Amino acid sequence: MDAASEQCEDGLQVRPISVLDFEKGYMDLLKQLTAVGEVSGEEFSRRFQEVMSAENSPYFVAVIEFEGRIVATGTLLIEKKFVHQCGSVGHIEDVVVDADMRGRHLGQKIVNFLTSHARRASCYKVILDCNEKNVKFYENCGFYRKEIQMAKYFD
């Protein structure tokens, strides 16, 4: 599913990720969200080709670029289901806005861009997990609380 980029005010561009975004600080931005580890440009390129370039890839990563730097991102994973007449569910993950760019509604732009992509991909719903401190933000994006998240991590 192709998604066109969207030009926003102030030189911001919301678009699908590119392999060139490694050099534009994509991994540094992710470090503001969670542990990333050391990822070389070669490793990034290999993973990009593996998940983003595959035909019918369930992955869609959106970025916002500003002045040659990636300042916001989010991922949509489309899960194919047997329920709901073999429907699809969109899972939003890894939403982060650069600390210097917060307060400009970039997170909402990313979430809306991903949600629109999920709708175009015929998902019957979009879901996400978030920290308690982010609940209000996602409510402002049109999401609501439903059920409980569970997790099991492996070392």
N, C-alpha and C positions, 0 to 999 in steps of 0.2 A: 504494500500500500504506500504509494508516494504521497508525500506531504510537501506542499510548497512552503517557502519561507514567508514570514510576515514582517514587513518593515514597520517599525513603531516610531514614536516620536524620539527626539534627541539622539538619533543615530543608532538606536537599538535594533537588532535584527533577531527575530525568533526563527529558528530553522532546525532541520535535522542535523545531527552530529556529522562531522567529517573526520576522516583520518588525519587531516591537517590540524585538528583542534588540540592534539597533544602539544604542539608547539605554541598554542595560544593559551596554555595554562589550565587545560581541562583537569588534569590530575591534581594540580595544586588546589583547584576549587573543591574537588571531592574530599580533600584532606580537611576542609572546614566542616565536613559532615561526619566523617568516620575514619577509622584506620584504613589506610590504603596500602601501606608498605612501599617498597621501591619498585617502580615499574619503568622499564626502559622504553624508549620510543619503538624499538623493535618488538617488544612484548605487547605494547599497546596496539601496534599495527597488526600483529598476528591475531590478537583477540578481536580487533575490529573486523578483520576479514572473516573470522570464524563466525561471529554472531550478527554482524550488521550487513554483510554482503551476501549472505546465504539467501537463495531464493525462498520466498515465503517465510522469512525470518519472523519469529514472534516478538523480536525486540525492536523498540523504537526509542531512540534517545533524542531529546530536544535540547537545544542550547540557546542561550541568548549571548550574542556577541556585541561588544561595545568597544570601539576604538582598538580593534585587533586582539581583544582579550575575551575569553569566555568568562562571563560574570554570573551565569545562572544555568542550571541544568535540571533535568528530571528524566526518568525512564518509565516507559510503558511496556509491560510484558503482556502479551495477549495469549491467554490460556484457552485452548480448544476443549470444550466440554462435551459430554454425552447428554447431559440434562438440558432442559430448555431447547428441545429440538436440535440438539448438537450445536448449541450456541457458543458464544465466546465471551469471556470475562476479561476486562482490562485491569491489570494490577499496576498502580503507580508506585514507584520506588525512587529512592535517592534524589529527592528534591532538595536543592541547596542554592542559595543566593550568596554571592560574595559579600563579606561583612561590610565592605565599603560601599556597596550598592543597595543595601537593605533600605526599606521604606519607600521604594519607588514602584511597588506592586509587581516586581519581576517574578516573584514566586507565583502570584496569581496568573500572570501571563503564561508561565510554563505549564501550570496545572490546566489552564483552559486550553492550551495548545494540545496537550496530551489527551485531554478529555475529548476534544474535537476529533483527534485522530482515532480514538477508540470508537466513537460514534460512526465515523466513516468506515471503520473496519467491522461494523455491524455487531459490536459488543452489546449485550443486553444490560450490562452494568459495569461500573468502574469502582474498584475498591482500593483501599490503602490502609496501612498501619502507620500510626504516628505516636510521638510522645505526648503526654498529657498537656505539656506546654504549647503544643501546636494545634490542639483541637479547635480553638477559636479561628485560627487561620483557615483551616480546612472547612469549617462551617461557613465562613465567608466565601468560600469557593463553591458552595452548594452541597457539600457532603454533610452527613449526619452520623451520629454514633449508632453502631449496630453490633451487637454481640461482643465477644471478648477475644482478644488475640492471645495465642499460646505460642511458645517457642521452645526449641531444644537446640542448643548449639553444640558443635563438635570441635574439639581442640585440634 
